[in-house]
């Protein structure tokens, strides 16, 4: 459930750091002049993927890959390091193309800068600064005759997950992995 917890913490983080940024909402038949509002945050995707026009402004967080690998400790021994790559999508609406692109960039920059300032979220997930933070603003289609009122971008981040302690069954012929049942054994480490 660690990756699910990461998504929950990313959602909370986004709500805290972008909640005061009010953005335009596309008018609907029932409401011709809707008030500006903060981006709604979803995990792992929009409830109705085809209705993004009605949902903008919004942010989505989803996990796209994960990896578990043995990592060498500086003092010897190894431990399991788990990472997850998260994709964060941003969508804003604006009638004016220039203002729409600036609104998108503002939402993305607010999130990016807050992540780089805090680095650790939820007290257990660390942003992997060596992997970096990658952002992409989707360019408009030059073949379009009309400018879309929706502006989209995404951010890719890599997160170090909490270390998972290895569990080995204890018994008559099973050494205690965590308790040093054999020479050189230490809690949660892999020895080769």
C-alpha positions as CSV (number, residue, x, y, z in Angstrom):
1,X,0.0,0.0,0.0
2,X,3.0,2.3,0.1
3,X,2.5,3.6,-3.5
4,X,-1.2,4.3,-2.7
5,X,-0.1,6.2,0.4
6,X,2.4,8.2,-1.8
7,X,-0.5,9.2,-4.0
8,X,-2.6,10.3,-1.0
9,X,0.3,12.4,0.3
10,X,0.9,14.0,-3.2
11,X,-2.8,14.9,-3.3
12,X,-2.7,16.5,0.2
13,X,0.6,18.3,-0.8
14,X,-1.0,19.7,-3.9
15,X,-4.1,20.8,-2.1
16,X,-2.1,22.7,0.5
17,X,0.3,24.4,-1.9
18,X,-2.1,25.3,-4.7
19,X,-5.4,25.7,-2.7
20,X,-5.2,29.5,-2.7
21,X,-4.5,29.8,-6.5
22,X,-8.0,30.6,-8.0
23,X,-8.3,29.8,-11.7
24,X,-11.1,30.3,-14.3
25,X,-13.7,27.6,-14.9
26,X,-15.4,27.0,-18.2
27,X,-19.0,28.2,-18.2
28,X,-21.7,25.5,-18.5
29,X,-25.3,25.9,-19.6
30,X,-26.5,26.0,-15.9
31,X,-23.9,28.6,-14.9
32,X,-22.8,31.2,-17.4
33,X,-20.4,32.9,-15.0
34,X,-18.9,30.4,-12.6
35,X,-16.6,31.7,-9.9
36,X,-12.8,31.0,-10.2
37,X,-11.7,28.1,-8.0
38,X,-8.6,26.2,-7.0
39,X,-7.6,23.1,-9.0
40,X,-9.3,19.9,-7.9
41,X,-6.8,17.1,-7.2
42,X,-7.5,13.6,-8.3
43,X,-5.6,10.2,-7.9
44,X,-4.9,8.3,-10.0
45,X,-7.0,9.9,-12.7
46,X,-10.2,11.9,-13.4
47,X,-13.4,10.1,-12.4
48,X,-14.7,10.5,-16.0
49,X,-11.8,10.8,-18.4
50,X,-13.8,12.2,-21.2
51,X,-15.2,15.1,-19.1
52,X,-11.9,17.0,-18.5
53,X,-13.6,20.2,-19.9
54,X,-16.0,20.1,-16.9
55,X,-13.3,19.3,-14.4
56,X,-10.7,22.0,-15.3
57,X,-8.8,23.3,-13.5
58,X,-7.4,20.1,-12.1
59,X,-4.3,18.1,-11.1
60,X,-3.9,14.3,-11.3
61,X,-1.3,12.2,-9.7
62,X,-0.6,8.6,-10.8
63,X,2.2,6.1,-10.4
64,X,3.7,5.1,-13.7
65,X,6.7,2.8,-12.7
66,X,8.3,1.4,-9.6
67,X,11.5,-0.4,-8.9
68,X,13.0,-2.4,-6.0
69,X,16.8,-2.8,-6.0
70,X,19.5,-3.9,-3.6
71,X,21.7,-0.9,-2.7
72,X,25.2,-1.0,-1.2
73,X,25.5,0.7,2.2
74,X,28.7,2.8,2.6
75,X,29.8,0.8,5.7
76,X,29.1,-2.6,4.0
77,X,26.0,-4.7,3.5
78,X,23.0,-4.0,1.3
79,X,19.4,-2.8,1.8
80,X,16.4,-2.8,-0.5
81,X,15.7,0.6,-1.9
82,X,12.2,1.1,-3.5
83,X,11.4,3.9,-5.8
84,X,8.3,5.0,-7.7
85,X,7.9,7.4,-10.6
86,X,4.9,9.7,-10.4
87,X,3.3,11.5,-13.3
88,X,1.4,14.7,-12.3
89,X,-0.8,16.2,-15.0
90,X,-2.1,19.8,-14.9
91,X,-5.1,21.2,-16.8
92,X,-6.4,24.8,-16.8
93,X,-9.1,26.6,-18.7
94,X,-8.9,30.2,-20.0
95,X,-10.5,32.1,-22.8
96,X,-7.3,34.0,-23.5
97,X,-4.4,31.9,-24.8
98,X,-1.6,34.0,-23.3
99,X,-3.4,34.1,-19.9
100,X,-4.2,30.4,-20.1
101,X,-0.5,29.5,-20.7
102,X,0.6,31.7,-17.9
103,X,-2.1,30.2,-15.5
104,X,-0.8,26.7,-16.4
105,X,2.8,27.7,-15.8
106,X,1.9,29.3,-12.5
107,X,0.1,26.1,-11.3
108,X,3.0,23.9,-12.4
109,X,5.7,26.2,-10.9
110,X,3.9,26.5,-7.6
111,X,3.9,22.7,-7.3
112,X,7.5,22.3,-8.6
113,X,9.0,24.9,-6.3
114,X,7.2,23.6,-3.2
115,X,8.4,20.0,-3.9
116,X,12.0,21.3,-4.3
117,X,11.7,23.3,-1.1
118,X,10.3,20.5,1.0
119,X,11.8,17.4,-0.6
120,X,10.1,15.0,1.9
121,X,6.4,14.7,2.0
122,X,4.2,12.8,4.5
123,X,7.3,12.3,6.7
124,X,8.2,9.2,4.6
125,X,8.6,9.9,0.9
126,X,11.7,11.6,-0.4
127,X,12.0,13.3,-3.7
128,X,14.9,11.8,-5.6
129,X,16.9,14.9,-6.5
130,X,19.5,12.9,-8.4
131,X,16.7,11.7,-10.8
132,X,15.5,15.3,-11.1
133,X,12.1,16.9,-11.7
134,X,11.0,16.9,-15.4
135,X,8.2,19.2,-16.6
136,X,6.5,19.4,-20.0
137,X,4.0,22.0,-21.2
138,X,2.1,20.5,-24.1
139,X,2.5,22.8,-27.2
140,X,-0.6,23.9,-29.1
141,X,-1.3,22.2,-32.4
142,X,0.0,24.6,-35.1
143,X,-2.6,23.2,-37.6
144,X,-5.5,24.3,-35.4
145,X,-7.5,27.3,-36.7
146,X,-9.0,28.0,-33.3
147,X,-7.0,28.1,-30.1
148,X,-8.1,25.6,-27.5
149,X,-9.2,27.1,-24.2
150,X,-7.6,24.2,-22.3
151,X,-3.9,24.2,-21.4
152,X,-2.1,21.0,-20.3
153,X,1.2,20.1,-18.8
154,X,2.9,17.3,-16.8
155,X,5.6,16.7,-14.3
156,X,7.6,13.5,-13.7
157,X,9.1,12.9,-10.2
158,X,10.9,10.0,-8.7
159,X,10.3,9.1,-5.0
160,X,12.3,7.0,-2.6
161,X,9.8,4.9,-0.6
162,X,10.2,3.7,3.0
163,X,12.5,0.8,3.4
164,X,10.6,-2.5,3.7
165,X,12.0,-4.9,6.3
166,X,12.5,-8.4,5.0
167,X,10.7,-11.1,6.9
168,X,12.0,-14.6,7.1
169,X,10.1,-17.4,8.9
170,X,11.6,-18.4,12.2
171,X,11.9,-22.0,13.1
172,X,14.2,-24.9,14.0
173,X,16.3,-24.7,10.8
174,X,15.7,-21.0,10.0
175,X,18.2,-18.4,11.1
176,X,16.8,-15.2,12.6
177,X,17.5,-12.7,9.8
178,X,16.8,-9.7,11.9
179,X,18.4,-10.9,15.1
180,X,21.7,-12.1,13.8
181,X,21.1,-15.8,13.6
182,X,24.1,-16.2,11.4
183,X,27.4,-14.3,11.3
184,X,27.1,-10.8,9.8
185,X,23.3,-10.7,9.8
186,X,21.7,-7.3,10.7
187,X,18.1,-6.2,10.7
188,X,16.6,-5.6,7.2
189,X,19.9,-6.1,5.4
190,X,20.8,-8.5,2.6
191,X,24.2,-10.0,2.9
192,X,25.9,-11.7,-0.1
